[in-house]
Amino acid sequence: MIELMKRKEKTPTATAGFTLIEILVAVALMGVVLAAIGIITAQWLPNWSRGFTRVQRSELVSVALDRIVADLGAAEFIMPDRDSKQPLFSGSELGVTFVRTAYGPNARHGLEVVRIAETADRQGFALARSTTQFVPSGAFNFANPVVLLRSPYRVSFAYAGHDGLWKNAWQNEAELPAIVRLTVRDAATEGALAVSTAAVLHVELPATCARARNKRECGALAAEDTASPDQAKPQSLESLQAGLHGGQ
């Protein structure tokens, strides 16, 4: 019995755990896994960042074009003063100025003159929208510019009437253009982008033309209406066409 107890005391007790070699192997494997993850992340993260930037820019371009199209669609046939025979509408390749009903949370009731034109600042080219209250025979002091679009995008305008002929400018015309084309280009390559669009103007002639039988009579009635103190409110193209057909 005593000998059996002595043998048990001499037998070493086994303990559970990791050996030093097992720990070194685990650390090495973890290093390999972390290095692989780092390489994959270094290759994937820039692509993800560029993709996210492109999506964000596309959203900004879409919002800017929607704002411009809505403004141009609401353009009205308004003479700048009683002596004028042409509506207040000035369009060039890099900007357009027109009259529309005041719109916005802080806008005054009545009409406002809107100018959407390209400007340049420290950050490069920018397409800005500025407004001022419409005052007949008054000077237009545009204020509160809001940047709609910045580089690397640039917007150019083109104008067409019912004849379908596109022009780079619309100046001193007796009518408003029927449609305005907005071409978005990359500032670096000058290539047109697929997001380019067009805005259809809902008003082209004054309301007095609804009583006219032809275009010449329409011009005479418009001149008479301009000379009167009360300026008639423009009508839509469909109403004008209905009036022209009814007068024939």
TORKOL-4160 file (C-alpha; in steps of 0.2 Angstrom, whole numbers, padded with zeros to 4 digits, m for minus):
248
<pt num="1" X="0000" Y="0000" Z="0000"/>
<pt num="2" X="0014" Y="0012" Z="0005"/>
<pt num="3" X="0023" Y="0007" Z="m0011"/>
<pt num="4" X="0008" Y="0011" Z="m0022"/>
<pt num="5" X="0006" Y="0028" Z="m0014"/>
<pt num="6" X="0025" Y="0032" Z="m0017"/>
<pt num="7" X="0023" Y="0027" Z="m0036"/>
<pt num="8" X="0008" Y="0039" Z="m0037"/>
<pt num="9" X="0018" Y="0053" Z="m0030"/>
<pt num="10" X="0032" Y="0051" Z="m0042"/>
<pt num="11" X="0020" Y="0050" Z="m0058"/>
<pt num="12" X="0020" Y="0068" Z="m0066"/>
<pt num="13" X="0002" Y="0076" Z="m0067"/>
<pt num="14" X="m0003" Y="0081" Z="m0085"/>
<pt num="15" X="m0010" Y="0099" Z="m0087"/>
<pt num="16" X="m0021" Y="0105" Z="m0102"/>
<pt num="17" X="m0015" Y="0120" Z="m0113"/>
<pt num="18" X="m0005" Y="0126" Z="m0128"/>
<pt num="19" X="0013" Y="0123" Z="m0131"/>
<pt num="20" X="0025" Y="0137" Z="m0137"/>
<pt num="21" X="0025" Y="0130" Z="m0154"/>
<pt num="22" X="0006" Y="0130" Z="m0156"/>
<pt num="23" X="0005" Y="0148" Z="m0151"/>
<pt num="24" X="0019" Y="0154" Z="m0163"/>
<pt num="25" X="0009" Y="0144" Z="m0177"/>
<pt num="26" X="m0007" Y="0153" Z="m0173"/>
<pt num="27" X="0001" Y="0170" Z="m0172"/>
<pt num="28" X="0009" Y="0167" Z="m0189"/>
<pt num="29" X="m0008" Y="0161" Z="m0197"/>
<pt num="30" X="m0016" Y="0177" Z="m0190"/>
<pt num="31" X="m0003" Y="0188" Z="m0198"/>
<pt num="32" X="m0006" Y="0180" Z="m0215"/>
<pt num="33" X="m0025" Y="0182" Z="m0213"/>
<pt num="34" X="m0023" Y="0201" Z="m0208"/>
<pt num="35" X="m0011" Y="0204" Z="m0222"/>
<pt num="36" X="m0023" Y="0196" Z="m0235"/>
<pt num="37" X="m0037" Y="0207" Z="m0228"/>
<pt num="38" X="m0026" Y="0223" Z="m0229"/>
<pt num="39" X="m0022" Y="0219" Z="m0247"/>
<pt num="40" X="m0040" Y="0216" Z="m0252"/>
<pt num="41" X="m0046" Y="0232" Z="m0243"/>
<pt num="42" X="m0032" Y="0242" Z="m0251"/>
<pt num="43" X="m0038" Y="0237" Z="m0268"/>
<pt num="44" X="m0057" Y="0238" Z="m0265"/>
<pt num="45" X="m0059" Y="0254" Z="m0254"/>
<pt num="46" X="m0053" Y="0266" Z="m0268"/>
<pt num="47" X="m0064" Y="0259" Z="m0280"/>
<pt num="48" X="m0079" Y="0260" Z="m0268"/>
<pt num="49" X="m0074" Y="0278" Z="m0264"/>
<pt num="50" X="m0074" Y="0282" Z="m0283"/>
<pt num="51" X="m0090" Y="0274" Z="m0286"/>
<pt num="52" X="m0099" Y="0282" Z="m0271"/>
<pt num="53" X="m0092" Y="0299" Z="m0278"/>
<pt num="54" X="m0099" Y="0296" Z="m0295"/>
<pt num="55" X="m0116" Y="0292" Z="m0288"/>
<pt num="56" X="m0116" Y="0307" Z="m0277"/>
<pt num="57" X="m0111" Y="0318" Z="m0292"/>
<pt num="58" X="m0125" Y="0310" Z="m0303"/>
<pt num="59" X="m0138" Y="0314" Z="m0289"/>
<pt num="60" X="m0132" Y="0333" Z="m0289"/>
<pt num="61" X="m0132" Y="0334" Z="m0308"/>
<pt num="62" X="m0150" Y="0327" Z="m0308"/>
<pt num="63" X="m0156" Y="0339" Z="m0294"/>
<pt num="64" X="m0148" Y="0354" Z="m0304"/>
<pt num="65" X="m0156" Y="0349" Z="m0320"/>
<pt num="66" X="m0173" Y="0347" Z="m0312"/>
<pt num="67" X="m0172" Y="0364" Z="m0304"/>
<pt num="68" X="m0167" Y="0372" Z="m0321"/>
<pt num="69" X="m0181" Y="0363" Z="m0331"/>
<pt num="70" X="m0194" Y="0368" Z="m0318"/>
<pt num="71" X="m0189" Y="0386" Z="m0319"/>
<pt num="72" X="m0189" Y="0387" Z="m0338"/>
<pt num="73" X="m0205" Y="0378" Z="m0339"/>
<pt num="74" X="m0213" Y="0392" Z="m0328"/>
<pt num="75" X="m0206" Y="0406" Z="m0339"/>
<pt num="76" X="m0219" Y="0419" Z="m0343"/>
<pt num="77" X="m0222" Y="0431" Z="m0358"/>
<pt num="78" X="m0218" Y="0447" Z="m0349"/>
<pt num="79" X="m0213" Y="0464" Z="m0357"/>
<pt num="80" X="m0199" Y="0473" Z="m0348"/>
<pt num="81" X="m0208" Y="0490" Z="m0351"/>
<pt num="82" X="m0223" Y="0497" Z="m0361"/>
<pt num="83" X="m0211" Y="0502" Z="m0375"/>
<pt num="84" X="m0204" Y="0485" Z="m0378"/>
<pt num="85" X="m0211" Y="0473" Z="m0391"/>
<pt num="86" X="m0201" Y="0458" Z="m0386"/>
<pt num="87" X="m0203" Y="0448" Z="m0370"/>
<pt num="88" X="m0190" Y="0448" Z="m0357"/>
<pt num="89" X="m0180" Y="0433" Z="m0361"/>
<pt num="90" X="m0161" Y="0433" Z="m0365"/>
<pt num="91" X="m0153" Y="0417" Z="m0369"/>
<pt num="92" X="m0135" Y="0413" Z="m0373"/>
<pt num="93" X="m0124" Y="0397" Z="m0373"/>
<pt num="94" X="m0118" Y="0399" Z="m0355"/>
<pt num="95" X="m0134" Y="0407" Z="m0347"/>
<pt num="96" X="m0152" Y="0412" Z="m0348"/>
<pt num="97" X="m0162" Y="0426" Z="m0340"/>
<pt num="98" X="m0181" Y="0426" Z="m0340"/>
<pt num="99" X="m0197" Y="0430" Z="m0329"/>
<pt num="100" X="m0207" Y="0418" Z="m0319"/>
<pt num="101" X="m0219" Y="0418" Z="m0305"/>
<pt num="102" X="m0210" Y="0420" Z="m0288"/>
<pt num="103" X="m0207" Y="0403" Z="m0280"/>
<pt num="104" X="m0200" Y="0398" Z="m0264"/>
<pt num="105" X="m0203" Y="0399" Z="m0245"/>
<pt num="106" X="m0197" Y="0417" Z="m0243"/>
<pt num="107" X="m0202" Y="0423" Z="m0260"/>
<pt num="108" X="m0213" Y="0438" Z="m0262"/>
<pt num="109" X="m0229" Y="0437" Z="m0272"/>
<pt num="110" X="m0228" Y="0442" Z="m0290"/>
<pt num="111" X="m0215" Y="0440" Z="m0303"/>
<pt num="112" X="m0196" Y="0438" Z="m0302"/>
<pt num="113" X="m0182" Y="0438" Z="m0314"/>
<pt num="114" X="m0172" Y="0423" Z="m0314"/>
<pt num="115" X="m0154" Y="0422" Z="m0321"/>
<pt num="116" X="m0145" Y="0405" Z="m0323"/>
<pt num="117" X="m0128" Y="0408" Z="m0329"/>
<pt num="118" X="m0110" Y="0401" Z="m0327"/>
<pt num="119" X="m0098" Y="0410" Z="m0316"/>
<pt num="120" X="m0080" Y="0407" Z="m0310"/>
<pt num="121" X="m0073" Y="0407" Z="m0293"/>
<pt num="122" X="m0058" Y="0400" Z="m0284"/>
<pt num="123" X="m0065" Y="0382" Z="m0285"/>
<pt num="124" X="m0068" Y="0384" Z="m0304"/>
<pt num="125" X="m0083" Y="0385" Z="m0315"/>
<pt num="126" X="m0100" Y="0385" Z="m0307"/>
<pt num="127" X="m0118" Y="0386" Z="m0313"/>
<pt num="128" X="m0127" Y="0398" Z="m0302"/>
<pt num="129" X="m0145" Y="0404" Z="m0300"/>
<pt num="130" X="m0149" Y="0421" Z="m0294"/>
<pt num="131" X="m0165" Y="0431" Z="m0293"/>
<pt num="132" X="m0172" Y="0448" Z="m0291"/>
<pt num="133" X="m0190" Y="0456" Z="m0290"/>
<pt num="134" X="m0198" Y="0461" Z="m0307"/>
<pt num="135" X="m0201" Y="0479" Z="m0308"/>
<pt num="136" X="m0206" Y="0486" Z="m0325"/>
<pt num="137" X="m0194" Y="0498" Z="m0333"/>
<pt num="138" X="m0183" Y="0495" Z="m0318"/>
<pt num="139" X="m0165" Y="0489" Z="m0315"/>
<pt num="140" X="m0162" Y="0471" Z="m0311"/>
<pt num="141" X="m0150" Y="0469" Z="m0296"/>
<pt num="142" X="m0148" Y="0450" Z="m0295"/>
<pt num="143" X="m0144" Y="0444" Z="m0277"/>
<pt num="144" X="m0143" Y="0428" Z="m0267"/>
<pt num="145" X="m0134" Y="0417" Z="m0280"/>
<pt num="146" X="m0136" Y="0398" Z="m0277"/>
<pt num="147" X="m0124" Y="0386" Z="m0285"/>
<pt num="148" X="m0133" Y="0373" Z="m0294"/>
<pt num="149" X="m0118" Y="0364" Z="m0302"/>
<pt num="150" X="m0099" Y="0364" Z="m0301"/>
<pt num="151" X="m0084" Y="0357" Z="m0310"/>
<pt num="152" X="m0081" Y="0345" Z="m0317"/>
<pt num="153" X="m0098" Y="0348" Z="m0325"/>
<pt num="154" X="m0102" Y="0362" Z="m0337"/>
<pt num="155" X="m0119" Y="0366" Z="m0344"/>
<pt num="156" X="m0123" Y="0374" Z="m0361"/>
<pt num="157" X="m0139" Y="0380" Z="m0368"/>
<pt num="158" X="m0147" Y="0379" Z="m0385"/>
<pt num="159" X="m0164" Y="0386" Z="m0390"/>
<pt num="160" X="m0177" Y="0381" Z="m0404"/>
<pt num="161" X="m0194" Y="0388" Z="m0409"/>
<pt num="162" X="m0208" Y="0379" Z="m0418"/>
<pt num="163" X="m0197" Y="0378" Z="m0434"/>
<pt num="164" X="m0185" Y="0366" Z="m0425"/>
<pt num="165" X="m0170" Y="0375" Z="m0429"/>
<pt num="166" X="m0157" Y="0376" Z="m0414"/>
<pt num="167" X="m0148" Y="0392" Z="m0410"/>
<pt num="168" X="m0135" Y="0395" Z="m0397"/>
<pt num="169" X="m0143" Y="0412" Z="m0393"/>
<pt num="170" X="m0161" Y="0418" Z="m0391"/>
<pt num="171" X="m0160" Y="0437" Z="m0391"/>
<pt num="172" X="m0173" Y="0451" Z="m0395"/>
<pt num="173" X="m0186" Y="0438" Z="m0402"/>
<pt num="174" X="m0204" Y="0442" Z="m0403"/>
<pt num="175" X="m0208" Y="0425" Z="m0395"/>
<pt num="176" X="m0201" Y="0414" Z="m0381"/>
<pt num="177" X="m0192" Y="0398" Z="m0387"/>
<pt num="178" X="m0203" Y="0382" Z="m0388"/>
<pt num="179" X="m0189" Y="0372" Z="m0380"/>
<pt num="180" X="m0172" Y="0374" Z="m0372"/>
<pt num="181" X="m0159" Y="0361" Z="m0373"/>
<pt num="182" X="m0147" Y="0358" Z="m0358"/>
<pt num="183" X="m0131" Y="0349" Z="m0363"/>
<pt num="184" X="m0120" Y="0344" Z="m0348"/>
<pt num="185" X="m0102" Y="0342" Z="m0353"/>
<pt num="186" X="m0087" Y="0335" Z="m0344"/>
<pt num="187" X="m0075" Y="0350" Z="m0341"/>
<pt num="188" X="m0059" Y="0340" Z="m0344"/>
<pt num="189" X="m0065" Y="0330" Z="m0360"/>
<pt num="190" X="m0079" Y="0342" Z="m0366"/>
<pt num="191" X="m0089" Y="0327" Z="m0370"/>
<pt num="192" X="m0108" Y="0327" Z="m0368"/>
<pt num="193" X="m0115" Y="0316" Z="m0355"/>
<pt num="194" X="m0130" Y="0305" Z="m0356"/>
<pt num="195" X="m0139" Y="0316" Z="m0342"/>
<pt num="196" X="m0142" Y="0330" Z="m0354"/>
<pt num="197" X="m0160" Y="0335" Z="m0356"/>
<pt num="198" X="m0172" Y="0348" Z="m0362"/>
<pt num="199" X="m0185" Y="0360" Z="m0355"/>
<pt num="200" X="m0202" Y="0363" Z="m0364"/>
<pt num="201" X="m0209" Y="0381" Z="m0361"/>
<pt num="202" X="m0227" Y="0381" Z="m0357"/>
<pt num="203" X="m0230" Y="0399" Z="m0363"/>
<pt num="204" X="m0223" Y="0407" Z="m0379"/>
<pt num="205" X="m0235" Y="0421" Z="m0384"/>
<pt num="206" X="m0246" Y="0434" Z="m0374"/>
<pt num="207" X="m0264" Y="0430" Z="m0370"/>
<pt num="208" X="m0270" Y="0443" Z="m0382"/>
<pt num="209" X="m0264" Y="0432" Z="m0397"/>
<pt num="210" X="m0279" Y="0420" Z="m0393"/>
<pt num="211" X="m0290" Y="0433" Z="m0402"/>
<pt num="212" X="m0278" Y="0434" Z="m0417"/>
<pt num="213" X="m0282" Y="0426" Z="m0434"/>
<pt num="214" X="m0263" Y="0425" Z="m0439"/>
<pt num="215" X="m0246" Y="0429" Z="m0433"/>
<pt num="216" X="m0246" Y="0447" Z="m0439"/>
<pt num="217" X="m0262" Y="0451" Z="m0430"/>
<pt num="218" X="m0255" Y="0443" Z="m0415"/>
<pt num="219" X="m0240" Y="0455" Z="m0415"/>
<pt num="220" X="m0252" Y="0470" Z="m0417"/>
<pt num="221" X="m0262" Y="0465" Z="m0402"/>
<pt num="222" X="m0247" Y="0461" Z="m0392"/>
<pt num="223" X="m0241" Y="0479" Z="m0395"/>
<pt num="224" X="m0258" Y="0486" Z="m0390"/>
<pt num="225" X="m0258" Y="0476" Z="m0375"/>
<pt num="226" X="m0240" Y="0482" Z="m0370"/>
<pt num="227" X="m0246" Y="0500" Z="m0372"/>
<pt num="228" X="m0260" Y="0497" Z="m0359"/>
<pt num="229" X="m0257" Y="0499" Z="m0341"/>
<pt num="230" X="m0263" Y="0482" Z="m0337"/>
<pt num="231" X="m0253" Y="0468" Z="m0344"/>
<pt num="232" X="m0262" Y="0453" Z="m0348"/>
<pt num="233" X="m0258" Y="0436" Z="m0341"/>
<pt num="234" X="m0249" Y="0424" Z="m0353"/>
<pt num="235" X="m0259" Y="0408" Z="m0357"/>
<pt num="236" X="m0252" Y="0391" Z="m0361"/>
<pt num="237" X="m0248" Y="0386" Z="m0379"/>
<pt num="238" X="m0264" Y="0374" Z="m0380"/>
<pt num="239" X="m0275" Y="0389" Z="m0375"/>
<pt num="240" X="m0267" Y="0400" Z="m0388"/>
<pt num="241" X="m0269" Y="0387" Z="m0402"/>
<pt num="242" X="m0287" Y="0384" Z="m0397"/>
<pt num="243" X="m0290" Y="0403" Z="m0399"/>
<pt num="244" X="m0281" Y="0404" Z="m0415"/>
<pt num="245" X="m0292" Y="0390" Z="m0423"/>
<pt num="246" X="m0308" Y="0397" Z="m0416"/>
<pt num="247" X="m0304" Y="0415" Z="m0424"/>
<pt num="248" X="m0302" Y="0408" Z="m0441"/>
